[in-house]
Amino acid sequence: MYFVFEKILFRLPLSDTQAGLQAYRRCVLEKVFQMMKVSGFAFNMELVVLSLRLGYKLKSVPIVLKYERPKRGFPTSKMLRMAWDTLRVFYHLHTGGYRLV
């Protein structure tokens, strides 16, 4: 469900920023990390959004990952925090909070 929220707000070319593995060149991380404002749940999404906005290319590579989901559900408080962090990224992106040079 979160990836739908991301897709609506950011129109990302990736299917999901929270799943799978991510690899970046060091020069990309050095530049993007200095700009980041979120340290919580939306960290990966912010990294992807800023990388794309700076003109870097991202590529999805399918992997097989097997894991067991926890038996209990995702707490509402965590879902609200994730939504808040995501909206913070959206706000900064559209109000000049990031210096995208």
N, C-alpha and C positions, 0 to 999 in steps of 0.2 A: 504494500500500500504506500510506503514511503516513496518508492521510486516514481509513482504516479504524481505525487506532490512535487517532487523534483522536476519531473518532466513538464508539468504545467508552469512552474515558476521560471525555470531556466532553459527549457528546450534543449536539454543535453543530448548529444548523439549516442550516449551510452545507455544501456538498458538498466543498469543499477550501479551506483557508486559505492554501495556498502558491501557488495558481495565480490568474492574472488580476490585475487592478488593484484597489487599495483606496483609497477616499477617505473622509476623516473631517473632521468639523468641528473647528476649532481648539480649542474649549473641551473637547471629548472628549479630544483628544490631550494637552492640557495636564494634565488630571486623570489620565489613564491612564499617561502616561509617568513620572510621579512614583512610581507604584506598581510598575512593572515590575522584575523581578529577573533576567530572561534577556536576554542580548545576542546569543546565537548563533542556531542554526538554528530554534529555536522562537519567535523574536521575533514573527513575524506571528500565530502561534497564540495566544500570550500576549496580544497586543493585542486580538484578537477575543474571547477568553474574558473578559478583564477588562471590556471594553466591554459585553458582554452582561450580565455579572453586576452591573454598575452600572446596568442598566436602559436602556441605549442600544439603539436598534434598528439592525439591519444589514440591508441589502438586497443580494441578488445581482443583478447586471446582466450578462447575457451579452455577451461580446465575442469577436471573432475575432482570434486571435493565432497567427501563423505563425512557427515557428522550427524549426531543425534540432537534433535531440538529438545530444549528443556520441556518438562512436562507442564510447567506452569506458564501462564500467559505473560505478556509484556506489560509491566505496570503502567497505569495511566500517567503517573507522574513522569516517567521516562519518555513516554510518547509526547507529552506536552513540552518537555525540555528539548526534545529533538525538533519539534515544530518551531519552537522559539528560536533555537540556534539557526535553523534554516531560514527563517524570516529575517534574522539579523544579517545573514549573508546577502539576501535579496535586497534589503534596505541599503546596506553599504554599497552594493554594486550599482544601485540606481540613484544614489545621492552623492556620488563622488567620494565615498569613504575609502575607496581603494585608489591608489595612484597608479593607474594602468598606463604605463609609458613604454 
